[in-house]
Amino acid sequence: MDALTLLHERSSMGKLMGPPPSPDQLEAIYRAALRAPDHKELRPWRFIEFSGEGLSRLGELFAEAEFHEDPHASDTTLNAARKKLLRAPMIIAVIAKVTPNEPKVPKVEQVISAGCAAHGILLAAHALGLGAMWRSGKYAFDPVVRKGLGLEEEDEVVAFIYLGRLGGRHKPLPEHDIGAFVERWR
């Protein structure tokens, strides 16, 4: 697949099946992520892989966050938090590992760099014939989850990327009117 086809055809896949990506596929995925723009070579990213029992552990962390938010949360709510992570055989949390008080590279630039690394993961997964979905949601910002993942105060969860084999059909890709997004100064 040529680069422009990859960029034009990548789409999120919500239905994913096992097995998780192979070690060779993961190496290719991480190599792509590590090519993200990186001002001053800060390498402002960290990746946490969850598969197998790791998905259950992350699910328990999500349920703990729900309980912390609402100590009267029903078992149904807590179980739903646990099961959200079972939509894919692997999840990679992309963390913006921020170097504070860096005068030439503000926090926002470091977080965007980690976002570019997450996009690299999505593109590499697509190029390898895998499905991927970028999710964030309230758990990315929850203090219980942040603590459980070992984040420092200035760090950010940029994405939970779900990875696996394609489990459904591709939805049609929308065509966008480029003119609706581009302003030209001449």
N, C-alpha and C positions, 0 to 999 in steps of 0.2 A: 504494500500500500504506500503510495507516495505521500509526502508530507501534507500537501494541500487537500488531498482526499481525506486524510485522517482528520485534519482540522475542520473540514466542511461536513463530515459525516458523523463525528462523535456525538453520542447522545447518552443520556442517563438511562440505566436499566434498573427498574425497580424490582424485578423478579429474578433472583439469582439462586443458583444451585451449587452443590458441591461437585467435586472436591475444591478445596481452596487452591489458589495459585501455587504452582510448583516452586521449589527453590530457584530454579533457573528463571522462571517468570518473575519472581519477586526481585531477583537481582536486576533484571532489566527494568523493572518498574522503579526501583530505588535509584538506579543510575539515571533514569530520566528525571526523577524528582530533584536530584542533586544538581541538575543543570539550570535550576531556577536563577533568575537575576539575583545578584548577591553583592550589593554595595559594600565595599571594604572587606569582602570575604568573611563576614560575621558568621555565616552558616546558621541563620536564625530559625532553625527548624529541628524538630525531633519527631520521630515516628514511633508509635506504639502499636504493635500487631496484636490482634485478638483473634484466636481461633480455638476450636474445641472448648476445653474447660475455661479458657480465657474469656470467651463470649459469655459464659455463665457468670463469671466473676464480675465482668462489666455490667451485666444485667442486674446483679445484686447491688452494685453501686448505684445504678439508676433507680432501683426500688428504694434504696436508702435515701436518695435525694427526694423522692416522692414523699416518703414518710417524714423526712425532716421538714418539708414544706407543709405537710398536713398530717399530723400524728393520728388523725382519724380516717386516713385514706383506707378505702376498702381493699379487701384481698384482690378483687377484680382489677383495681387500679394498679396495685403493686405488681400483680402478675403480668399485666399489660406492659409495664415498664421493663420487666425481665424479658419478655418475649419479643420486644421490638428488635432486639439484636440478633434474633434467629432468622432474619430475612436473607442472610448471606452466610456463607461458610467462613468468611474472614472479614474483619473490619480493621482498617488502619486509621488510628487517630493521628491527625496532623497537628502538631503543636508549634506555635510561634514561640521560639525560645528567645526572648527579647533581652538584648544587652541594654540595660538602662543607662540613661544619660550619655548616650553616644551622640556627640554634637553634629556629626555629619550624616548620621543615619537615624532619623527619628523613629519612634516606635511604630508609627503607621507604615513606614517603608519596610520595616522588618516583618510586620504582620502580612503585608501584601506579598513580600518575598515568600513567606511560608504558604500563602495562597497560591502562588505560582508553582510551588513544589507540589501542592495538592493537585493542581491542574495537570502537571506533568504525570502524576500517577494515573489520572483519568485517561490521558492520551495514550500512555504506554499500555494500559490495560486494554483499551480499544484496539490498538495496533496488534496486540497479542491474541485478539479474538475473545477476550474476556469481557464480562459485563461489569459495570461500576456505577455507583450512585453516590453523589456527594450529599451528605446530610449534616445538619448542625442541630438546630432546635434548642430548646431550653436547657438540655443537659450540657451543652457546650459551655454554658455560662453559669451553671449551678456551682455554688461554693463547695458542696459535698463532693461532687464529681471532680472539680478542679483539685481539691485536696487529695482525693483518692488516686488521681493520676500523677501526683507529685509536682504540680505546677507551682512555680514561684509567683509572687504577687503580680508581676508585670507580664507573665506569660499568658497566651491565649490559645484556646482550642479553636483551630481554624475549621476543621472538618472531621467528621467521621465518614471515611470512605468505605462503602460496602463493596466487596469484590467477590466474584465467583463466575461460574459458567452461566451463559445466558439461559434463563429459565422460561422465557416467554417470547413473544414475537416483538419485533421492532415496531415501535409506533412511528407513524409518518413524521418526518421532520418538517417543521414549519418553514416556510419561506419568509424571509424578513425583507422589508423595504429598507435598503441601506440608507436611503435619503432621510428616513425618519430618525436616524441615529447620528448622522454626520453633518457637522456644520463646517463650511469651508470659508476661510478668510483668504481673499486673493488681492 
